[in-house]
Amino acid sequence: MSYPTKAVASDLSSLGDDLRALLAATSDVAEDKVVEARKRLSSALDKGKSVYARSAKTADSYVRGHSYETAAIAFGIGALTALLIARSCER
């Protein structure tokens, strides 16, 4: 896994830990709205993890399989960005 992917994974992991701590801290609150919110939050966290994992694996496999195309796209985006910055500096 590359550094940016690891950084995002680490951030999501810490977010998950914070959410779990919040869920644990509110476990003694038994209001129906709080219980329902905790269930939705827990399911959204699980769904987000699975979506992130699938997306990261798909992107990683595409980049590894199409390295020249990926490099060309990155070069093109960089050239376009440089052109736009140069044009804005001329004004």
PyMOL commands that place a pseudoatom at each C-alpha (Angstrom):
pseudoatom trace, name=CA, resn=MET, resi=1, chain=A, elem=C, hetatm=0, pos=[0.000, 0.000, 0.000]
pseudoatom trace, name=CA, resn=SER, resi=2, chain=A, elem=C, hetatm=0, pos=[1.339, 3.476, -0.845]
pseudoatom trace, name=CA, resn=TYR, resi=3, chain=A, elem=C, hetatm=0, pos=[1.907, 6.246, 1.679]
pseudoatom trace, name=CA, resn=PRO, resi=4, chain=A, elem=C, hetatm=0, pos=[-1.269, 8.265, 0.837]
pseudoatom trace, name=CA, resn=THR, resi=5, chain=A, elem=C, hetatm=0, pos=[-3.370, 5.105, 1.033]
pseudoatom trace, name=CA, resn=LYS, resi=6, chain=A, elem=C, hetatm=0, pos=[-1.849, 4.257, 4.403]
pseudoatom trace, name=CA, resn=ALA, resi=7, chain=A, elem=C, hetatm=0, pos=[-2.485, 7.803, 5.636]
pseudoatom trace, name=CA, resn=VAL, resi=8, chain=A, elem=C, hetatm=0, pos=[-6.147, 7.655, 4.640]
pseudoatom trace, name=CA, resn=ALA, resi=9, chain=A, elem=C, hetatm=0, pos=[-6.480, 4.216, 6.185]
pseudoatom trace, name=CA, resn=SER, resi=10, chain=A, elem=C, hetatm=0, pos=[-4.916, 5.505, 9.390]
pseudoatom trace, name=CA, resn=ASP, resi=11, chain=A, elem=C, hetatm=0, pos=[-7.258, 8.504, 9.458]
pseudoatom trace, name=CA, resn=LEU, resi=12, chain=A, elem=C, hetatm=0, pos=[-10.289, 6.291, 8.902]
pseudoatom trace, name=CA, resn=SER, resi=13, chain=A, elem=C, hetatm=0, pos=[-9.083, 3.940, 11.596]
pseudoatom trace, name=CA, resn=SER, resi=14, chain=A, elem=C, hetatm=0, pos=[-8.736, 6.767, 14.119]
pseudoatom trace, name=CA, resn=LEU, resi=15, chain=A, elem=C, hetatm=0, pos=[-12.176, 8.059, 13.114]
pseudoatom trace, name=CA, resn=GLY, resi=16, chain=A, elem=C, hetatm=0, pos=[-13.564, 4.584, 13.691]
pseudoatom trace, name=CA, resn=ASP, resi=17, chain=A, elem=C, hetatm=0, pos=[-11.888, 4.413, 17.094]
pseudoatom trace, name=CA, resn=ASP, resi=18, chain=A, elem=C, hetatm=0, pos=[-13.367, 7.792, 18.023]
pseudoatom trace, name=CA, resn=LEU, resi=19, chain=A, elem=C, hetatm=0, pos=[-16.820, 6.676, 16.911]
pseudoatom trace, name=CA, resn=ARG, resi=20, chain=A, elem=C, hetatm=0, pos=[-16.535, 3.464, 18.900]
pseudoatom trace, name=CA, resn=ALA, resi=21, chain=A, elem=C, hetatm=0, pos=[-15.518, 5.475, 21.965]
pseudoatom trace, name=CA, resn=LEU, resi=22, chain=A, elem=C, hetatm=0, pos=[-18.542, 7.716, 21.468]
pseudoatom trace, name=CA, resn=LEU, resi=23, chain=A, elem=C, hetatm=0, pos=[-20.782, 4.676, 21.169]
pseudoatom trace, name=CA, resn=ALA, resi=24, chain=A, elem=C, hetatm=0, pos=[-19.309, 3.226, 24.351]
pseudoatom trace, name=CA, resn=ALA, resi=25, chain=A, elem=C, hetatm=0, pos=[-19.694, 6.531, 26.216]
pseudoatom trace, name=CA, resn=THR, resi=26, chain=A, elem=C, hetatm=0, pos=[-23.380, 6.761, 25.307]
pseudoatom trace, name=CA, resn=SER, resi=27, chain=A, elem=C, hetatm=0, pos=[-24.151, 3.126, 26.040]
pseudoatom trace, name=CA, resn=ASP, resi=28, chain=A, elem=C, hetatm=0, pos=[-25.862, 3.993, 29.315]
pseudoatom trace, name=CA, resn=VAL, resi=29, chain=A, elem=C, hetatm=0, pos=[-28.252, 6.414, 27.622]
pseudoatom trace, name=CA, resn=ALA, resi=30, chain=A, elem=C, hetatm=0, pos=[-31.342, 4.378, 26.844]
pseudoatom trace, name=CA, resn=GLU, resi=31, chain=A, elem=C, hetatm=0, pos=[-33.543, 6.863, 25.011]
pseudoatom trace, name=CA, resn=ASP, resi=32, chain=A, elem=C, hetatm=0, pos=[-35.035, 5.407, 21.849]
pseudoatom trace, name=CA, resn=LYS, resi=33, chain=A, elem=C, hetatm=0, pos=[-33.621, 8.175, 19.655]
pseudoatom trace, name=CA, resn=VAL, resi=34, chain=A, elem=C, hetatm=0, pos=[-30.110, 7.666, 21.023]
pseudoatom trace, name=CA, resn=VAL, resi=35, chain=A, elem=C, hetatm=0, pos=[-30.310, 3.903, 20.598]
pseudoatom trace, name=CA, resn=GLU, resi=36, chain=A, elem=C, hetatm=0, pos=[-31.516, 4.308, 16.996]
pseudoatom trace, name=CA, resn=ALA, resi=37, chain=A, elem=C, hetatm=0, pos=[-28.777, 6.853, 16.251]
pseudoatom trace, name=CA, resn=ARG, resi=38, chain=A, elem=C, hetatm=0, pos=[-26.148, 4.511, 17.701]
pseudoatom trace, name=CA, resn=LYS, resi=39, chain=A, elem=C, hetatm=0, pos=[-27.380, 1.667, 15.463]
pseudoatom trace, name=CA, resn=ARG, resi=40, chain=A, elem=C, hetatm=0, pos=[-27.312, 3.878, 12.356]
pseudoatom trace, name=CA, resn=LEU, resi=41, chain=A, elem=C, hetatm=0, pos=[-23.851, 5.174, 13.221]
pseudoatom trace, name=CA, resn=SER, resi=42, chain=A, elem=C, hetatm=0, pos=[-22.518, 1.675, 13.754]
pseudoatom trace, name=CA, resn=SER, resi=43, chain=A, elem=C, hetatm=0, pos=[-23.927, 0.394, 10.464]
pseudoatom trace, name=CA, resn=ALA, resi=44, chain=A, elem=C, hetatm=0, pos=[-22.651, 3.456, 8.575]
pseudoatom trace, name=CA, resn=LEU, resi=45, chain=A, elem=C, hetatm=0, pos=[-19.181, 2.904, 10.018]
pseudoatom trace, name=CA, resn=ASP, resi=46, chain=A, elem=C, hetatm=0, pos=[-19.155, -0.731, 8.904]
pseudoatom trace, name=CA, resn=LYS, resi=47, chain=A, elem=C, hetatm=0, pos=[-20.467, 0.174, 5.456]
pseudoatom trace, name=CA, resn=GLY, resi=48, chain=A, elem=C, hetatm=0, pos=[-17.872, 2.948, 5.073]
pseudoatom trace, name=CA, resn=LYS, resi=49, chain=A, elem=C, hetatm=0, pos=[-15.040, 0.567, 5.899]
pseudoatom trace, name=CA, resn=SER, resi=50, chain=A, elem=C, hetatm=0, pos=[-16.139, -1.963, 3.314]
pseudoatom trace, name=CA, resn=VAL, resi=51, chain=A, elem=C, hetatm=0, pos=[-16.661, 0.691, 0.615]
pseudoatom trace, name=CA, resn=TYR, resi=52, chain=A, elem=C, hetatm=0, pos=[-13.245, 2.213, 1.330]
pseudoatom trace, name=CA, resn=ALA, resi=53, chain=A, elem=C, hetatm=0, pos=[-11.526, -1.169, 1.226]
pseudoatom trace, name=CA, resn=ARG, resi=54, chain=A, elem=C, hetatm=0, pos=[-13.129, -2.100, -2.103]
pseudoatom trace, name=CA, resn=SER, resi=55, chain=A, elem=C, hetatm=0, pos=[-12.345, 1.303, -3.629]
pseudoatom trace, name=CA, resn=ALA, resi=56, chain=A, elem=C, hetatm=0, pos=[-8.739, 1.250, -2.485]
pseudoatom trace, name=CA, resn=LYS, resi=57, chain=A, elem=C, hetatm=0, pos=[-8.182, -2.265, -3.831]
pseudoatom trace, name=CA, resn=THR, resi=58, chain=A, elem=C, hetatm=0, pos=[-9.802, -1.401, -7.160]
pseudoatom trace, name=CA, resn=ALA, resi=59, chain=A, elem=C, hetatm=0, pos=[-7.748, 1.778, -7.581]
pseudoatom trace, name=CA, resn=ASP, resi=60, chain=A, elem=C, hetatm=0, pos=[-4.544, 0.020, -6.567]
pseudoatom trace, name=CA, resn=SER, resi=61, chain=A, elem=C, hetatm=0, pos=[-5.064, -2.844, -9.005]
pseudoatom trace, name=CA, resn=TYR, resi=62, chain=A, elem=C, hetatm=0, pos=[-5.909, -0.431, -11.835]
pseudoatom trace, name=CA, resn=VAL, resi=63, chain=A, elem=C, hetatm=0, pos=[-2.834, 1.708, -11.230]
pseudoatom trace, name=CA, resn=ARG, resi=64, chain=A, elem=C, hetatm=0, pos=[-0.597, -1.358, -11.034]
pseudoatom trace, name=CA, resn=GLY, resi=65, chain=A, elem=C, hetatm=0, pos=[-2.058, -2.809, -14.226]
pseudoatom trace, name=CA, resn=HIS, resi=66, chain=A, elem=C, hetatm=0, pos=[-2.025, 0.439, -16.196]
pseudoatom trace, name=CA, resn=SER, resi=67, chain=A, elem=C, hetatm=0, pos=[1.107, 2.194, -14.979]
pseudoatom trace, name=CA, resn=TYR, resi=68, chain=A, elem=C, hetatm=0, pos=[1.940, 4.002, -18.239]
pseudoatom trace, name=CA, resn=GLU, resi=69, chain=A, elem=C, hetatm=0, pos=[-1.607, 5.257, -18.691]
pseudoatom trace, name=CA, resn=THR, resi=70, chain=A, elem=C, hetatm=0, pos=[-1.699, 6.432, -15.078]
pseudoatom trace, name=CA, resn=ALA, resi=71, chain=A, elem=C, hetatm=0, pos=[1.613, 8.250, -15.491]
pseudoatom trace, name=CA, resn=ALA, resi=72, chain=A, elem=C, hetatm=0, pos=[0.372, 9.906, -18.703]
pseudoatom trace, name=CA, resn=ILE, resi=73, chain=A, elem=C, hetatm=0, pos=[-2.820, 11.066, -16.993]
pseudoatom trace, name=CA, resn=ALA, resi=74, chain=A, elem=C, hetatm=0, pos=[-0.857, 12.435, -14.043]
pseudoatom trace, name=CA, resn=PHE, resi=75, chain=A, elem=C, hetatm=0, pos=[1.507, 14.244, -16.420]
pseudoatom trace, name=CA, resn=GLY, resi=76, chain=A, elem=C, hetatm=0, pos=[-1.436, 15.709, -18.348]
pseudoatom trace, name=CA, resn=ILE, resi=77, chain=A, elem=C, hetatm=0, pos=[-3.140, 16.950, -15.199]
pseudoatom trace, name=CA, resn=GLY, resi=78, chain=A, elem=C, hetatm=0, pos=[0.141, 18.475, -14.012]
pseudoatom trace, name=CA, resn=ALA, resi=79, chain=A, elem=C, hetatm=0, pos=[0.706, 20.197, -17.362]
pseudoatom trace, name=CA, resn=LEU, resi=80, chain=A, elem=C, hetatm=0, pos=[-2.846, 21.552, -17.405]
pseudoatom trace, name=CA, resn=THR, resi=81, chain=A, elem=C, hetatm=0, pos=[-2.485, 22.830, -13.845]
pseudoatom trace, name=CA, resn=ALA, resi=82, chain=A, elem=C, hetatm=0, pos=[0.826, 24.521, -14.692]
pseudoatom trace, name=CA, resn=LEU, resi=83, chain=A, elem=C, hetatm=0, pos=[-0.751, 26.142, -17.760]
pseudoatom trace, name=CA, resn=LEU, resi=84, chain=A, elem=C, hetatm=0, pos=[-3.676, 27.485, -15.751]
pseudoatom trace, name=CA, resn=ILE, resi=85, chain=A, elem=C, hetatm=0, pos=[-1.381, 28.847, -13.046]
pseudoatom trace, name=CA, resn=ALA, resi=86, chain=A, elem=C, hetatm=0, pos=[0.879, 30.480, -15.625]
pseudoatom trace, name=CA, resn=ARG, resi=87, chain=A, elem=C, hetatm=0, pos=[-2.119, 32.123, -17.310]
pseudoatom trace, name=CA, resn=SER, resi=88, chain=A, elem=C, hetatm=0, pos=[-3.447, 33.459, -14.028]
pseudoatom trace, name=CA, resn=CYS, resi=89, chain=A, elem=C, hetatm=0, pos=[-0.048, 34.909, -13.111]
pseudoatom trace, name=CA, resn=GLU, resi=90, chain=A, elem=C, hetatm=0, pos=[0.096, 36.844, -16.423]
pseudoatom trace, name=CA, resn=ARG, resi=91, chain=A, elem=C, hetatm=0, pos=[-2.929, 38.949, -15.527]
for i in range(1, 91): cmd.bond("trace and resi %d" % i, "trace and resi %d" % (i + 1))
show_as sticks, trace
zoom trace
